[in-house]
Amino acid sequence: MANKNKSTRPQNVTPEMVLKHTKPADKFLCPLSSNKYIEFLEFRIRDMESSKVIFEVKRPSVEINWKERDLSGGDELRTIAYAFPADFLSYKTVGTTLVFAVCPEGIQNFRMIERHYFKGKLLKSFDFTFGYCIPNSVNTWEAVYSLPELTEKQVQEMIDSPGTALSDSFYFVDDRLIMHNKASYSYS
């Protein structure tokens, strides 16, 4: 029987380790069961100049039972394929809004590192520290991303190469990796 969950569990994946990545991770660096701390409720991406929403997803309003969460499932639960309009590549800044619930124990030090690649090479890296999160709270976090300036040739290459723009998002609690998500991007 094939393993439908391509994650590995290396000892102590740290922020310093993922900040050294120069290409996307081949596998997920932690199992789904590592995340006992947060639950994503909403996520939105918008162009900051026009305020146009480009992507939005909301979890159905269901109460979270932290003691009986289903953490099984395959990698499809933490992989997303974005399909954006080609003009996305001309945006100067985009905003992301993330709404998330925190477990009853709270979180002392919450951090996210996001690495973006094109054709296996690092384009941009983001490193955000949320810090302390109150137990049983629902939090809204908005980040504004300055997008890299691309040449016309690079824009066309990204349009012509769907799925070769990739990202890894790493979430840490007290410098321990609790969640690793992957995304691919296409532009048309």
C-alpha positions as CSV (number, residue, x, y, z in Angstrom):
1,M,0.0,0.0,0.0
2,A,1.4,3.4,-1.0
3,N,1.9,6.0,1.7
4,K,-0.3,8.9,0.7
5,N,1.4,11.2,3.1
6,K,4.9,12.2,1.9
7,S,6.1,13.9,5.1
8,T,9.2,13.2,7.0
9,R,9.9,13.8,10.7
10,P,13.5,15.1,10.9
11,Q,14.5,15.9,14.5
12,N,14.0,19.5,15.5
13,V,13.4,21.4,12.2
14,T,14.2,24.9,13.2
15,P,13.6,28.4,11.7
16,E,17.3,28.6,11.0
17,M,17.2,25.4,8.9
18,V,14.3,26.5,6.7
19,L,15.8,29.9,6.2
20,K,18.8,28.2,4.5
21,H,16.6,26.5,1.9
22,T,17.5,27.7,-1.6
23,K,14.9,25.5,-3.3
24,P,11.5,24.0,-2.4
25,A,11.5,21.2,0.1
26,D,11.1,17.8,-1.5
27,K,8.8,16.5,1.2
28,F,6.7,17.9,4.0
29,L,9.0,18.4,7.0
30,C,6.5,17.4,9.7
31,P,3.4,15.3,10.0
32,L,-0.1,16.8,10.2
33,S,-0.3,15.6,13.8
34,S,2.4,18.1,14.8
35,N,-0.2,20.9,14.8
36,K,-2.1,20.9,18.0
37,Y,-2.0,24.7,18.3
38,I,-3.9,26.6,15.6
39,E,-6.8,26.1,13.2
40,F,-7.1,28.3,10.1
41,L,-10.6,29.8,9.7
42,E,-10.2,32.3,6.8
43,F,-7.6,33.3,4.3
44,R,-7.8,36.2,1.7
45,I,-5.4,37.7,-0.8
46,R,-6.0,41.1,-2.3
47,D,-4.3,43.7,-4.5
48,M,-3.5,46.6,-2.2
49,E,-3.8,49.3,-4.8
50,S,-7.3,48.4,-6.0
51,S,-8.5,46.4,-2.9
52,K,-9.7,43.7,-5.4
53,V,-9.9,40.3,-3.7
54,I,-8.1,37.8,-5.7
55,F,-8.6,34.7,-3.6
56,E,-10.7,33.9,-0.5
57,V,-11.6,30.8,1.4
58,K,-13.5,30.4,4.7
59,R,-14.0,27.4,6.9
60,P,-17.6,26.6,7.6
61,S,-18.6,27.9,11.0
62,V,-18.1,24.8,13.0
63,E,-17.0,24.7,16.7
64,I,-13.4,23.4,17.1
65,N,-13.1,20.4,19.4
66,W,-9.4,20.6,20.3
67,K,-9.4,17.2,22.1
68,E,-10.9,15.3,19.1
69,R,-9.5,17.0,16.0
70,D,-9.0,14.8,13.0
71,L,-5.4,15.2,12.1
72,S,-5.4,12.3,9.7
73,G,-5.4,12.7,5.9
74,G,-3.0,13.1,3.1
75,D,-0.9,15.9,1.8
76,E,-3.8,17.3,-0.2
77,L,-4.9,18.9,3.1
78,R,-1.9,21.2,3.1
79,T,-1.3,21.7,-0.6
80,I,-3.0,24.4,-2.7
81,A,-2.7,25.2,-6.4
82,Y,-3.4,28.9,-7.0
83,A,-4.6,30.1,-10.4
84,F,-4.2,33.9,-10.6
85,P,-4.9,36.3,-13.5
86,A,-1.7,37.3,-15.4
87,D,-2.0,40.9,-14.2
88,F,-1.2,39.6,-10.7
89,L,2.4,39.6,-11.8
90,S,2.2,43.4,-12.3
91,Y,0.9,44.1,-8.8
92,K,3.3,46.0,-6.5
93,T,1.9,44.9,-3.2
94,V,-0.7,42.3,-2.1
95,G,-2.3,41.9,1.3
96,T,-3.1,38.7,2.9
97,T,-5.5,38.3,5.8
98,L,-5.4,35.2,7.9
99,V,-7.9,34.4,10.6
100,F,-7.0,31.6,13.0
101,A,-8.1,30.0,16.2
102,V,-5.7,29.2,19.0
103,C,-5.8,26.1,21.2
104,P,-6.8,26.3,24.9
105,E,-3.2,26.3,26.1
106,G,-2.3,29.4,24.1
107,I,1.0,29.9,22.3
108,Q,4.1,31.6,23.7
109,N,5.9,32.2,20.4
110,F,4.3,31.8,17.0
111,R,6.2,32.4,13.8
112,M,5.7,31.9,10.1
113,I,8.4,31.7,7.4
114,E,7.4,31.7,3.8
115,R,9.8,30.9,0.9
116,H,8.8,31.6,-2.7
117,Y,10.6,29.9,-5.7
118,F,10.5,30.0,-9.4
119,K,12.0,27.1,-11.4
120,G,13.7,25.9,-8.2
121,K,15.4,29.2,-7.3
122,L,14.5,31.4,-4.3
123,L,12.7,34.6,-5.4
124,K,11.6,36.0,-2.1
125,S,11.5,35.1,1.6
126,F,9.2,36.4,4.3
127,D,9.6,35.9,8.1
128,F,6.8,36.9,10.5
129,T,6.7,36.7,14.2
130,F,3.3,36.7,15.8
131,G,4.6,36.3,19.3
132,Y,2.2,35.4,22.1
133,C,-1.3,34.2,21.2
134,I,-4.1,34.2,23.9
135,P,-5.6,30.8,24.7
136,N,-8.9,30.1,23.0
137,S,-8.7,33.3,21.0
138,V,-9.5,34.0,17.3
139,N,-6.9,36.3,15.7
140,T,-6.8,38.2,12.5
141,W,-3.4,38.9,11.0
142,E,-2.8,41.0,7.9
143,A,0.5,41.2,6.1
144,V,1.4,43.4,3.2
145,Y,3.8,41.9,0.7
146,S,6.0,43.9,-1.6
147,L,6.2,41.7,-4.7
148,P,9.5,41.4,-6.6
149,E,9.9,43.6,-9.7
150,L,9.9,41.3,-12.7
151,T,11.1,42.0,-16.2
152,E,8.7,41.4,-19.1
153,K,10.7,38.3,-20.0
154,Q,10.3,36.9,-16.4
155,V,6.6,37.7,-16.5
156,Q,6.1,35.8,-19.8
157,E,8.2,32.9,-18.5
158,M,6.0,32.6,-15.4
159,I,2.8,32.7,-17.5
160,D,4.3,30.1,-19.9
161,S,5.4,27.8,-17.0
162,P,2.4,27.1,-14.8
163,G,3.2,25.2,-11.6
164,T,6.9,26.1,-11.6
165,A,6.3,29.0,-9.1
166,L,6.2,27.3,-5.7
167,S,6.2,28.2,-2.1
168,D,6.8,26.6,1.3
169,S,5.1,28.0,4.4
170,F,6.5,26.9,7.7
171,Y,4.8,27.5,11.0
172,F,6.7,27.3,14.3
173,V,5.7,27.3,18.0
174,D,8.6,28.0,20.3
175,D,10.9,27.3,17.4
176,R,9.5,23.8,16.7
177,L,7.9,23.2,13.3
178,I,4.2,22.4,13.8
179,M,2.9,22.9,10.2
180,H,4.3,22.9,6.7
181,N,2.1,23.9,3.7
182,K,3.0,24.0,0.0
183,A,1.6,26.0,-2.9
184,S,2.0,26.1,-6.6
185,Y,1.0,29.1,-8.8
186,S,-0.1,29.6,-12.3
187,Y,-1.0,32.8,-14.1
188,S,-3.2,33.2,-17.2
